[in-house]
Amino acid sequence: MAISPPKRRKRTTFQIVAQPGSQVSVCGKFNGWDSTQFPMKDNPKNGVFKAIVSLPNGKHEYKFVVDGEWMTDPNCQDQVPNEFGSMNSVIVI
């Protein structure tokens, strides 16, 4: 029985600008859309929130949650429709 090589993972930085002090997270298919797993840290001087997530190679749908509001990545042109009638951002690793 052949053993499959482990999937390669890449540290991926997600970032979004929001009001300093906001509660911001990134979630997607890669974590079961759990908005609590990857909270983002902000730079209080400029409101840039960042999180680094280790993702396997492939196509990943994701969204940001800013103070409870789900939103696509304004810096990502690649989007696909989701089952809720809105869009998800897409990143390819």
N, C-alpha and C positions, 0 to 999 in steps of 0.2 A: 504494500500500500504506500503510495507516494504521499509525502507530506508537502502541503502547499507552503510556499514561502510566506512569511508574515507580510501583511500589507504595509507598505511604506506610509509614513505619516509625515506631514509637513506642518511646522508651526506657522499659523496663519494669523495675521493681525487684522482685526476688525476695528473700524473707528467711525465715529459719527459726532457731529457737533450738536450740542444741546445746551440748555440753560445750565450754568454751573450749579452744582448741588442737586441736580435731577437724579432720579433712580433710573439707571439705564442698564440693559442687558442685551445679549445677542443669543438667539436660539434658532434652531432649525431641525431639519430631519436628522442631522448628526447627533442630536441629543434628545430626540423625542419631543421637540418643541417645548422643552422645560425652560421657562423664563427665569428660573432662579439659579440655574446651574452655572452660568457664565456672566456674573455681574461685571460691568465695565467700570474702570476707574477713570476719573476725570482730572484734567489739569485745570484747577480753579481759575487760572489766569485767562484761559481762552475757551473753556467749555468743550474741549476735544476729549471725548471718552474713548478708551481703548481697552481691548481684551485680546489676549493671544490664546488661540485654540488649536490644538493638535488635530489635524484632519487627515484621513486617508485619501489617497488619490481618487479622483472621481468628481462627479458633479454634485454640488450641495445646494439645496434651497435653504434660505434663511431670512430672518427679519430681526429688527431691533424692537425692543419694548422700552419706551421712554415714558416714565411716570404713568404706566399702565396702558399706554396707547401703542398698538402694534403698527409698525411702519417699515416700508422697504428702505433699502440703502439708497439715499439720494445720489451717491457717487457711483452706483452700479447701473449700467445700461442694460444688462442681461436680466430679464425678468420673465416669469412664467405665471399663468393664472393658477389659483388654488381653488380648493373645493368650497371656499367661503365667498367666492365672487370677487376677491381682491387679488393682488399680485404678491409673489414672493421674489426676492432677489436671488440670483444664482451666481455661485462662484465655482470655478473648475480648478482643481488642484492637479 
